[in-house]
């Protein structure tokens, strides 16, 4: 999500007058780089170190790309734990995430221009030939218009852009005759039926073969779409029109943007997250810069750069003023209500907002960019990766991390803007964390839970399209590139579009005269054509002086930005009372509640119950504030209830030849050793018990003594199994689900409940694995016999010393480790209890062993709310103090999609083939460790 290295064009190039201001900004960026990079004591990274890190990025890319081509192509994506391709309809549905998959070799198309940026021109030429020969865009499959546009259409156009550049240079692609552009035009026409609405906003999905309203299309009934989904089309569609001379694509994208602009909330100049595509009514009226809106803002600014239309810049500046006025609470960026922008809509932030500091750099507003980026970096240093969502006091809200590139993008732009070597060190940290925690034998695996370090069988195409581009460009010097990156603009998927498109096949564009732009006196407008001296003071410590106050922001107790009350003191009405600030002992708060029609009831158990009666409010506005306060209180109460649940645990295989690189997410037990209080965990070799169900005295105690016992679920209570293996001398236990094929990918994790009796006699740790994850350990035992695991609250670092020793002693060994790990989605922890067989139910424990105690899924109505509440406008007031727990990740949609008649066979790798990848991988790690030393 970015412009290229400097957001301008080169001197002497053809271009309209609009380029001149952006050239000034480019000069400003370069001037700052030269000043700060040369500053004494700035800790500049040596050229040799930068080159080493650049080469490391190339090696990482090769590892990911070659494994996709070997194990997954022509499938859309690689499943790096099971070393096979993800083919839609042949794997359990992941809900909306799968709408990006269209059986069109998504990862290869998305990676085309990355190959050229990384100087892999021969591989690029081969990849283009494969795309032309193998990819079919006429599949009977429903896909996301947004994802298909930015990944596939953008990938084809980016590939075409660099192909014609290489052809012009005369060495490569001499045979190329615009084949990728022809495919892009074909795809463009297949997306156009989605725009068949009265508003001009596209349907969110389209059938590649049958369009939208055809009886066989299986789509076209949707009424809502996200703002980014409808507002992130202009770059690709305009480029397609400019390349081909067919104006219809740009016209449709412009119409969609015009409609969103007309429907903005006029008093706040903000837009909501989702909008009705037929009426234009806002469906979700919260507004931020993260998921659902993010790239809409990005494309307004970049459309001005690429197309030279001043109206796009005016719109962007109007929105940006509103963002900085309401959403920006440095260093936080918090969603607000579009009609009441002084009222925050949520108490957490999502990871997609990490692109925004990069966009602020392109805007020229450097200070808030540095502040937000530093806050995000502190979160990363705490969790190794940026969680999908985290709270305002920096606790994990959604624990997944699908290897998103937005933070790397902003790091790249801040380095280009400041020249501060600090950002090179940030990039180095990203590289180290990817290799240390996400790298697996068949690629890089997404993190299922950043708290435990467990993996997910997923490597999205954007990881290859964006992450490696930004990391390589961060460390590359100009002479390392085979073309000038500043001649291009980056799309939101980091695809390259040439700036010369601005003067090619221009459609007749008239400035929107139907809307009067709000007159603004905000100083942000001074940044449109920045003066170098203003943007970057002659202070080599400028960026560091901004970062320094934020160094410990994540570790502080309940840190917050400046409150709105402080900001607005003396400059307007006091903002509404927030649920997180409410204290039942504060008389002023009680008076505010009374004004909002909220009454307070003290319950016998010491809790406080709140009930709202809108008719008792002082005014309709106060009643509206009261309703929002109650909604916040319900959300806060629900969040704190979830924090009382035990978080997931980790089972890490640490023996040869795994060395800690396979991490399985495990369900905890409500009895036995609390692994969160024993940071070292329990480490030992595993042994299968007899009888396997563990429901009677263990008959092979000599095999179990001082080991971690493996047993099957069923036939008795979990606590009974634990007592039996503890009596036999086991130091821990792992219960494996007896439901064939069960996996944390398709079911929520559970807590193992006790048997209703006192369980203080159980002192060993007990963990629960679903069938698919458990089989990974059982397969390893069959292959290697002696398998050692670590039971812990969070995955530990790899055993590098043992790994290096093993590598030296087993160079001639033909055995290679098992890398297969089950795919997994981050789920909520609930309570699980065993039932006796024969239809007899235990009188204690969970009567429904397959029902999670509570989930964060929006589909579970009021499941997490206070049981004493008598209605939707009631809530129990949670304690206002900080709590140490983390919210559990959202439950994913796991309904299995009906399998379509696929013509591709999923590539399933035999165990021997999977294991064959390990030696090469271990050698690469060894080389990297030597380099670091």
DAJOGI-V995732 format. One record per pair of residues at least 6 apart in sequence whose ideal C-beta (glycine too) atoms are under 6 Angstrom apart, sorted by sequence separation. I is the first residue (numbers start at 1). J is the second residue. D is the distance in Angstrom with one decimal. If there is no record, write none. Layout:
I_J_D + I_J_D
This chain:
9_15_5.4 + 72_78_4.0 + 166_172_4.4 + 167_173_4.3 + 206_212_5.7 + 210_216_4.8 + 211_217_5.7 + 241_247_5.2 + 327_333_5.6 + 337_343_5.1 + 380_386_5.4 + 390_396_5.8 + 391_397_5.3 + 438_444_4.6 + 448_454_4.6 + 553_559_5.2 + 583_589_5.8 + 603_609_5.6 + 617_623_3.7 + 654_660_4.9 + 698_704_5.9 + 781_787_5.2 + 835_841_5.8 + 869_875_5.9 + 37_44_5.8 + 79_86_5.2 + 166_173_4.5 + 195_202_4.9 + 210_217_4.2 + 213_220_4.9 + 264_271_5.2 + 275_282_5.7 + 276_283_5.8 + 390_397_5.4 + 438_445_5.8 + 448_455_5.9 + 582_589_5.6 + 780_787_4.8 + 115_123_5.2 + 116_124_5.2 + 194_202_4.0 + 212_220_3.9 + 241_249_4.6 + 304_312_4.0 + 336_344_5.7 + 337_345_5.3 + 360_368_5.9 + 361_369_5.2 + 389_397_3.9 + 415_423_3.7 + 448_456_4.1 + 488_496_4.2 + 489_497_5.3 + 601_609_4.4 + 652_660_5.3 + 725_733_5.0 + 77_86_4.5 + 115_124_3.9 + 167_176_5.3 + 194_203_4.4 + 203_212_5.4 + 240_249_4.7 + 241_250_3.9 + 274_283_4.3 + 303_312_4.3 + 304_313_4.0 + 327_336_5.9 + 336_345_5.6 + 360_369_3.8 + 387_396_4.7 + 389_398_4.1 + 414_423_5.2 + 614_623_4.2 + 617_626_5.7 + 653_662_4.6 + 689_698_5.3 + 690_699_4.8 + 854_863_5.3 + 9_19_4.8 + 68_78_4.3 + 75_85_2.6 + 88_98_5.7 + 163_173_5.1 + 207_217_4.1 + 272_282_3.8 + 274_284_4.3 + 326_336_5.1 + 334_344_5.0 + 335_345_4.3 + 388_398_3.9 + 445_455_4.1 + 446_456_4.3 + 488_498_5.7 + 565_575_5.9 + 600_610_6.0 + 690_700_4.6 + 711_721_5.7 + 854_864_5.0 + 866_876_3.9 + 75_86_5.7 + 273_284_4.1 + 335_346_5.1 + 379_390_6.0 + 564_575_4.5 + 652_663_5.0 + 722_733_5.9 + 71_83_4.7 + 75_87_5.0 + 194_206_4.3 + 207_219_5.7 + 237_249_4.1 + 238_250_4.3 + 272_284_5.3 + 300_312_5.2 + 357_369_3.9 + 387_399_5.6 + 388_400_4.7 + 411_423_5.3 + 446_458_4.3 + 487_499_5.9 + 598_610_5.6 + 599_611_5.3 + 833_845_3.3 + 71_84_5.9 + 72_85_3.4 + 88_101_4.3 + 163_176_5.0 + 237_250_5.5 + 272_285_4.8 + 273_286_5.7 + 650_663_5.5 + 651_664_4.4 + 833_846_4.0 + 8_22_4.2 + 205_219_4.6 + 598_612_4.7 + 612_626_5.0 + 835_849_5.6 + 7_22_5.6 + 8_23_4.2 + 112_127_5.9 + 272_287_5.8 + 300_315_5.2 + 301_316_4.6 + 326_341_3.8 + 357_372_5.0 + 379_394_5.8 + 411_426_5.1 + 444_459_5.7 + 577_592_4.7 + 597_612_5.4 + 651_666_4.8 + 689_704_5.6 + 831_846_5.3 + 237_253_3.8 + 300_316_4.0 + 357_373_4.2 + 385_401_4.0 + 411_427_5.7 + 437_453_5.9 + 443_459_4.9 + 597_613_5.2 + 687_703_4.9 + 709_725_4.1 + 752_768_5.3 + 833_849_5.5 + 263_280_4.7 + 270_287_4.2 + 597_614_5.4 + 648_665_5.1 + 649_666_4.6 + 687_704_5.2 + 694_711_3.9 + 832_849_5.5 + 7_25_5.9 + 8_26_3.1 + 190_208_5.3 + 193_211_3.5 + 194_212_5.8 + 204_222_5.4 + 612_630_5.1 + 108_127_5.9 + 193_212_4.8 + 203_222_5.8 + 234_253_4.4 + 273_292_3.9 + 597_616_4.1 + 649_668_5.0 + 693_712_5.3 + 6_26_3.8 + 160_180_4.2 + 233_253_4.1 + 273_293_6.0 + 333_353_5.2 + 597_617_3.4 + 687_707_4.3 + 689_709_4.9 + 692_712_4.9 + 695_715_4.9 + 159_180_4.8 + 160_181_4.6 + 204_225_4.4 + 386_407_5.7 + 596_617_5.5 + 693_714_5.8 + 695_716_3.7 + 709_730_4.1 + 297_319_5.9 + 354_376_5.4 + 408_430_5.8 + 646_668_4.3 + 685_707_5.1 + 686_708_4.9 + 688_710_4.8 + 689_711_5.3 + 693_715_4.7 + 713_735_5.2 + 830_852_2.8 + 831_853_4.3 + 6_29_4.9 + 234_257_5.9 + 595_618_4.7 + 684_707_5.3 + 830_853_3.8 + 156_180_4.9 + 584_608_4.9 + 684_708_4.7 + 686_710_5.4 + 704_728_4.7 + 705_729_3.4 + 708_732_4.2 + 709_733_4.7 + 710_734_5.3 + 711_735_5.7 + 712_736_5.7 + 713_737_5.2 + 714_738_4.8 + 767_791_5.8 + 828_852_5.9 + 76_101_4.3 + 204_229_5.6 + 469_494_5.0 + 706_731_5.9 + 713_738_4.9 + 230_256_5.0 + 231_257_5.9 + 596_622_5.0 + 597_623_5.6 + 649_675_5.7 + 698_724_5.7 + 704_730_4.9 + 712_738_5.1 + 744_770_5.4 + 765_791_5.1 + 156_183_5.4 + 157_184_5.3 + 595_622_5.3 + 694_721_3.8 + 701_728_4.0 + 743_770_5.0 + 828_855_4.4 + 156_184_4.0 + 202_230_5.9 + 465_493_5.5 + 466_494_4.2 + 598_626_5.1 + 701_729_5.9 + 742_770_4.5 + 828_856_5.6 + 201_230_4.6 + 231_260_5.3 + 465_494_5.8 + 596_625_5.3 + 597_626_5.0 + 742_771_4.4 + 743_772_3.8 + 76_106_3.8 + 77_107_5.4 + 105_135_5.2 + 596_626_3.2 + 694_724_5.4 + 698_728_3.8 + 74_105_4.7 + 104_135_5.3 + 153_184_5.8 + 376_407_5.8 + 740_771_5.9 + 732_764_5.1 + 739_771_5.7 + 856_888_5.8 + 104_137_5.9 + 732_765_4.7 + 733_766_4.7 + 734_767_5.4 + 735_768_5.0 + 736_769_5.3 + 737_770_4.8 + 153_187_5.3 + 718_752_4.3 + 737_771_4.5 + 856_890_4.8 + 857_891_4.1 + 351_386_4.6 + 719_754_5.0 + 734_769_5.9 + 783_818_5.5 + 103_139_4.8 + 719_755_4.2 + 855_891_4.7 + 351_388_5.3 + 373_410_5.4 + 103_141_5.9 + 330_368_5.8 + 717_755_4.2 + 726_764_5.1 + 736_774_3.3 + 780_818_4.9 + 68_107_5.3 + 102_141_5.4 + 288_327_5.9 + 350_389_4.7 + 779_818_5.7 + 331_371_4.2 + 719_759_5.5 + 722_762_4.8 + 102_143_4.3 + 110_151_5.0 + 330_371_4.8 + 331_372_5.1 + 348_389_5.1 + 373_414_5.8 + 109_152_5.5 + 112_155_5.6 + 348_391_4.7 + 403_446_5.3 + 99_143_5.8 + 100_144_5.9 + 227_271_5.2 + 289_333_5.4 + 331_375_3.7 + 347_391_5.8 + 402_446_4.3 + 427_471_6.0 + 722_766_5.1 + 776_820_5.9 + 99_144_3.7 + 110_155_4.7 + 113_158_3.8 + 347_392_5.4 + 776_821_5.6 + 109_155_3.9 + 113_159_5.7 + 116_162_4.2 + 145_191_5.9 + 401_447_4.1 + 100_147_3.9 + 112_159_3.5 + 125_172_5.7 + 132_179_4.7 + 288_335_3.6 + 427_474_4.6 + 684_731_5.3 + 226_274_5.3 + 671_719_5.9 + 113_162_5.0 + 137_186_5.7 + 145_194_4.8 + 269_318_5.2 + 286_335_4.8 + 287_336_5.9 + 348_397_4.3 + 377_426_5.9 + 384_433_4.9 + 401_450_5.3 + 576_625_4.4 + 682_731_5.9 + 773_822_4.7 + 137_187_5.3 + 224_274_4.9 + 399_449_4.3 + 579_629_5.9 + 682_732_4.6 + 772_822_3.7 + 121_172_4.9 + 287_338_4.8 + 355_406_4.1 + 358_409_5.0 + 399_450_5.5 + 188_240_5.1 + 224_276_5.8 + 225_277_5.3 + 270_322_5.1 + 285_337_5.9 + 354_406_3.9 + 358_410_3.8 + 361_413_4.2 + 399_451_5.6 + 223_276_5.6 + 269_322_4.1 + 285_338_5.1 + 351_404_5.8 + 354_407_4.2 + 357_410_4.0 + 384_437_5.5 + 579_632_3.6 + 261_315_5.6 + 268_322_5.8 + 355_409_5.9 + 579_633_4.3 + 200_255_3.8 + 201_256_5.4 + 358_413_4.1 + 396_451_6.0 + 184_240_5.8 + 200_256_5.3 + 354_410_6.0 + 361_417_4.7 + 61_118_6.0 + 145_202_5.1 + 195_252_4.9 + 579_636_5.0 + 201_259_5.8 + 294_352_5.3 + 402_460_5.6 + 412_470_4.5 + 185_244_5.5 + 200_259_5.1 + 224_283_4.9 + 286_345_3.7 + 291_350_4.9 + 408_467_5.8 + 415_474_6.0 + 732_791_5.3 + 74_134_5.5 + 199_259_5.2 + 290_350_4.3 + 403_463_4.7 + 828_888_4.4 + 144_205_6.0 + 145_206_5.5 + 188_249_5.3 + 291_352_4.7 + 298_359_5.6 + 405_466_3.7 + 409_470_5.1 + 412_473_5.8 + 181_243_5.7 + 290_352_4.5 + 385_447_5.5 + 405_467_4.1 + 408_470_4.4 + 412_474_4.8 + 142_205_5.2 + 232_295_4.1 + 290_353_3.8 + 387_450_5.2 + 408_471_5.7 + 826_889_3.6 + 828_891_5.4 + 228_292_5.7 + 235_299_5.9 + 289_353_5.1 + 827_891_5.5 + 142_207_5.1 + 228_293_5.5 + 231_296_3.4 + 234_299_5.4 + 385_450_5.0 + 226_292_4.3 + 227_293_4.8 + 228_294_5.7 + 272_338_5.4 + 141_208_5.8 + 228_295_4.8 + 232_299_5.3 + 289_356_4.8 + 383_450_4.3 + 825_892_4.3 + 228_296_4.9 + 270_338_4.5 + 139_208_5.2 + 140_209_4.4 + 227_296_5.0 + 234_303_4.7 + 238_307_5.9 + 268_338_5.5 + 138_209_5.6 + 265_338_4.1 + 268_341_4.4 + 142_218_5.6 + 201_277_4.2 + 142_219_4.9 + 199_277_5.8 + 745_823_4.3 + 749_827_4.9 + 751_829_5.4 + 753_831_4.7 + 665_744_5.4 + 743_822_4.9 + 745_824_5.0 + 748_827_3.9 + 197_277_5.1 + 744_824_4.1 + 745_825_5.3 + 748_828_5.2 + 749_829_5.2 + 750_830_4.9 + 751_831_4.8 + 752_832_5.4 + 753_833_3.9 + 199_280_5.5 + 670_751_5.5 + 154_236_5.0 + 157_239_5.3 + 667_749_4.5 + 750_832_3.2 + 146_229_4.1 + 153_236_4.9 + 667_750_5.0 + 668_751_5.5 + 669_752_4.1 + 670_753_5.4 + 671_754_4.7 + 682_765_5.2 + 149_233_5.7 + 670_754_5.6 + 149_236_5.4 + 671_759_3.7 + 756_844_2.6 + 756_845_6.0 + 672_762_4.6 + 675_765_5.5 + 671_762_5.1 + 673_764_6.0 + 672_764_5.6 + 673_765_4.1 + 753_845_5.1 + 672_765_5.4 + 753_846_5.4 + 672_766_4.8 + 820_914_5.8 + 819_914_5.3 + 669_766_4.1 + 818_915_6.0 + 817_915_5.9 + 816_915_3.7 + 816_916_5.7 + 648_749_5.5 + 666_767_3.9 + 667_768_3.7 + 685_786_5.9 + 686_787_5.4 + 817_918_5.0 + 816_918_4.5 + 666_769_5.5 + 685_788_4.9 + 686_789_5.7 + 748_852_4.7 + 646_751_5.5 + 683_790_4.7 + 664_773_4.5 + 681_790_5.1 + 682_791_4.6 + 681_791_5.4 + 681_792_3.1 + 807_922_5.4 + 718_834_5.3 + 675_792_5.7 + 676_793_4.5 + 717_834_4.7 + 649_767_5.4 + 675_793_4.5 + 715_837_5.3 + 420_543_4.6 + 418_543_4.7 + 655_787_5.5 + 663_795_4.4 + 655_788_3.7 + 654_788_5.3 + 653_789_5.5 + 654_790_5.1 + 661_798_5.9 + 651_789_5.6 + 652_790_4.5 + 660_798_4.3 + 659_798_5.3 + 660_799_5.7 + 659_799_4.9 + 650_792_5.4 + 652_795_5.1 + 748_891_5.5 + 649_793_5.8 + 650_794_5.9 + 659_803_4.3 + 650_795_4.7 + 654_799_5.9 + 746_894_4.5 + 656_806_5.1 + 658_817_5.2 + 662_821_5.3 + 665_824_5.6 + 394_554_4.5 + 657_817_3.3 + 365_527_5.2 + 364_527_3.8 + 363_527_5.9 + 393_558_5.0 + 364_530_4.1 + 364_535_5.7 + 382_554_5.4 + 370_543_5.4 + 374_547_4.5 + 375_550_5.8 + 378_553_5.7 + 379_554_5.8 + 370_546_4.4 + 374_550_4.5 + 378_554_4.1 + 375_553_5.8 + 367_546_5.8 + 648_829_5.8 + 306_489_5.3 + 646_829_5.8 + 305_489_5.9 + 645_829_5.0 + 302_489_5.9 + 298_492_5.8 + 308_502_5.1 + 306_502_6.0 + 452_648_5.6 + 454_650_5.8 + 295_492_4.3 + 452_650_4.2 + 321_520_5.2 + 449_648_5.9 + 309_509_5.5 + 311_511_4.9 + 318_518_5.8 + 324_524_6.0 + 311_512_5.2 + 321_522_4.4 + 314_517_5.2 + 321_524_5.7 + 320_524_6.0 + 317_525_5.8 + 455_663_5.9 + 454_663_4.7 + 453_663_5.1 + 454_665_3.9 + 448_665_5.7 + 331_550_5.8 + 342_564_5.8 + 641_864_5.4 + 638_864_3.8 + 638_865_5.8 + 332_561_4.8 + 637_866_5.7 + 330_561_5.6 + 634_865_5.7 + 329_561_4.0 + 342_575_4.6 + 343_576_5.5 + 637_875_5.4 + 640_878_4.5 + 637_876_5.5 + 643_883_5.5 + 634_875_4.6 + 637_878_5.0 + 633_875_4.0 + 636_878_5.3 + 643_885_3.3 + 630_873_5.3 + 630_875_5.7 + 642_887_5.5 + 642_888_5.1 + 639_887_5.4 + 235_491_5.1 + 250_507_5.2 + 239_497_4.9 + 242_501_4.3 + 609_868_5.9 + 232_492_5.9 + 245_505_4.7 + 247_507_4.4 + 612_873_4.4 + 657_918_5.7 + 239_501_5.7 + 242_504_4.8 + 242_505_4.8 + 611_874_5.0 + 610_875_5.3 + 609_876_5.6 + 610_877_5.9 + 607_876_5.2 + 608_877_4.4 + 18_308_4.3 + 16_308_4.9 + 584_877_6.0 + 1_298_5.6 + 583_880_5.6 + 151_461_6.0 + 165_483_5.8 + 558_882_4.4 + 557_882_6.0 + 161_496_5.2 + 154_491_4.9 + 158_495_3.2 + 161_498_5.4 + 158_496_4.8 + 25_364_6.0 + 154_493_5.0 + 155_495_6.0 + 154_495_4.1 + 453_794_5.9 + 150_492_5.5 + 151_493_5.6 + 452_794_5.1 + 453_795_2.9 + 150_493_4.3 + 451_794_5.9 + 452_795_5.9 + 110_461_3.9 + 114_465_5.9 + 117_469_5.3 + 111_464_4.4 + 1_355_4.2 + 107_461_4.2 + 111_465_5.9 + 114_468_6.0 + 118_472_5.6 + 7_362_5.0 + 106_461_4.9 + 110_465_4.1 + 114_469_5.4 + 2_358_5.2 + 3_362_5.3 + 83_442_4.1 + 80_440_5.2 + 80_442_4.6 + 80_443_3.6 + 119_482_5.7 + 81_445_5.6 + 78_443_5.4 + 80_445_4.6 + 457_823_2.8 + 456_824_5.2 + 71_442_5.8 + 53_428_6.0 + 56_431_6.0 + 67_442_4.7 + 82_457_5.7 + 45_421_5.0 + 67_443_4.3 + 81_457_4.2 + 448_824_4.7 + 44_421_4.8 + 449_826_5.5 + 43_421_5.5 + 79_457_4.5 + 441_819_4.0 + 448_826_5.2 + 45_424_4.7 + 64_443_4.9 + 80_459_4.8 + 64_444_5.5 + 78_459_4.8 + 36_418_5.6 + 37_419_4.0 + 113_495_5.8 + 36_419_4.0 + 113_496_5.0 + 36_420_5.3 + 77_461_6.0 + 32_418_5.5 + 33_419_3.2 + 29_416_5.6 + 32_419_5.7 + 29_417_5.0 + 64_464_5.9 + 2_409_5.1 + 61_468_4.4 + 1_409_5.5 + 2_413_6.0 + 5_416_5.6 + 57_468_6.0 + 57_471_4.7 + 57_472_4.7 + 54_475_4.1 + 53_475_4.7 + 54_476_5.6 + 50_475_4.7 + 400_826_4.4 + 399_826_5.2 + 441_917_4.2 + 441_918_5.3 + 5_485_4.7 + 6_486_5.2 + 441_921_5.0 + 4_485_4.6 + 5_486_5.3 + 4_486_5.3 + 4_488_4.9 + 3_489_5.3 + 4_490_5.8 + 3_490_5.6 + 2_490_4.4 + 14_503_5.9 + 393_882_5.8 + 400_889_5.8 + 9_499_5.1 + 396_886_4.0 + 397_887_4.6 + 399_889_4.4 + 1_492_4.6 + 395_886_4.9 + 398_889_4.6 + 398_890_5.6 + 42_540_5.8 + 31_532_5.1 + 39_540_3.1 + 28_530_5.6 + 28_532_4.2 + 32_536_3.9 + 36_540_5.0 + 24_529_5.8 + 25_530_5.9 + 28_535_5.1 + 21_529_3.9 + 92_746_4.9 + 82_820_5.5 + 81_821_3.9 + 95_893_3.2 + 93_895_5.6 + 93_896_5.4 + 92_896_5.1 + 93_897_3.5 + 89_897_6.0 + 89_899_4.3 + 89_900_4.5 + 89_902_5.7 + 87_902_5.9 + 90_906_5.0 + 87_904_5.6 + 87_906_5.0 + 84_906_5.8 + 85_907_5.3 + 84_907_5.0 + 84_908_5.4 + 84_909_5.9 + 83_909_4.3 + 83_914_4.8 + 52_931_5.9
